[in-house]
Amino acid sequence: MNRTPTCIKNPHNPYRFGFNAQERTDEMAGGGNHNTALFWEYDTRTGRRWNLDPKPTVGISDYTVFLGNPIRFNDPNGDAVPVEGTRKERRQFRKMLEGRTDNKYKYNKDKLTGSFYLENRGNTSNITTDKGKSGELSALVSEAILSDIDISINLTSKDNTVAFDDFATAALDLSDFKKAPKEFQAGMLGHVFAERLNCPGKMGYSNLYNRTYNNLTPQDGAHFGYALPTESRIITSMLGVAYSPRNITDESFVGAYQEPYTNSTGTYNMTKFTNYTEIWQYGSVKYKMIMGVRNEIIPAVIRPTTSVKPIVGSILNIYKIK
């Protein structure tokens, strides 16, 4: 049998892309038999990758793509990011991504599950960074869409338990993002995508240890090793200032007030707080962050004296300090 590739490039079909919008590499195995994706060399005949999956999932072959089912998990532009939320929230999220990346996106509805998946619309891939958009964020979103890593976005609004995002539940509070300047929006979106892309395994969200630590070294975890540097790079590059990692100072609870609390031992005046403030600094630029507070009562059965534990919640305001 002649195994010599019969086609290098078809001069009558200059279109360079094949299945899943991946670029054809006809030099490898003949016309249409091999594609080059962002993270793998893909054999279209066997439905397998040529290299080991850099983010393996226990129980699934390291050579598998699309969970072994390229029909069920096929979409025109590569693997997609599932986005949960109302129609209005999905539209707000898409518009925010488009504004901060200067790319175009769309949603594809899965007819079997009813879920919506974020996809590229067209072949736009911005690499420019300025005061309104980030080339690095553009690349991250494209990586998330094309990657076979399990990534989810659960949209919410006015959630007093979430400050920008919650890693464990994959929640992203659009109300918090709307309060932030453009560069801060882009930085936090970069944080979200970098963290989720670098937390291996489908149980990553439920395993907070997986986010913070990798091989027992905090600096190598998805949060410290990837998300925070990405967030800082995006913000400083959009502002045009020298890079430095995010630094938080002047942390304090404010708006103290007394409120009576009665239990089996009597009535007490409990000290509660209305807000929590911090200064976030990137390079030479500082932001004042004001967050809401949920005051949780800690009963005396847990502590010697009943007390209040303030828990930071949603973002109330954020602005650049002049």
HELIX and SHEET records of a PDB file:
HELIX    1   1 PHE A   19  ALA A   21  5                                   3    
HELIX    2   2 ASP A   26  ALA A   29  1                                   4    
HELIX    3   3 PHE A   66  GLY A   68  5                                   3    
HELIX    4   4 ARG A   87  THR A  101  1                                  15    
HELIX    5   5 GLY A  135  LEU A  146  1                                  12    
HELIX    6   6 LEU A  174  LYS A  178  1                                   5    
HELIX    7   7 LYS A  182  LEU A  197  1                                  16    
HELIX    8   8 LEU A  208  THR A  212  1                                   5    
HELIX    9   9 PRO A  218  ASP A  220  5                                   3    
HELIX   10  10 ALA A  222  ALA A  227  3                                   6    
HELIX   11  11 LEU A  228  LEU A  239  1                                  12    
SHEET    1   A 4 GLU A  23  ARG A  24  0                                        
SHEET    2   A 4 HIS A  34  THR A  36 -1                                        
SHEET    3   A 4 GLU A  41  ASP A  43 -1                                        
SHEET    4   A 4 ARG A  48  ARG A  49 -1                                        
SHEET    1   B 6 TYR A 105  LYS A 109  0                                        
SHEET    2   B 6 PHE A 116  ASN A 120 -1                                        
SHEET    3   B 6 VAL A  81  GLU A  84 -1                                        
SHEET    4   B 6 ILE A 153  THR A 156  1                                        
SHEET    5   B 6 ALA A 171  ASP A 173  1                                        
SHEET    6   B 6 ASP A 165  ASP A 166 -1                                        
SHEET    1   C 4 ASN A 247  VAL A 254  0                                        
SHEET    2   C 4 ASN A 275  TYR A 282 -1                                        
SHEET    3   C 4 VAL A 285  ILE A 298 -1                                        
SHEET    4   C 4 SER A 307  ILE A 321 -1                                        
SHEET    1   D 2 TYR A 257  ASN A 263  0                                        
SHEET    2   D 2 GLY A 266  LYS A 272 -1                                        
END                                                                             
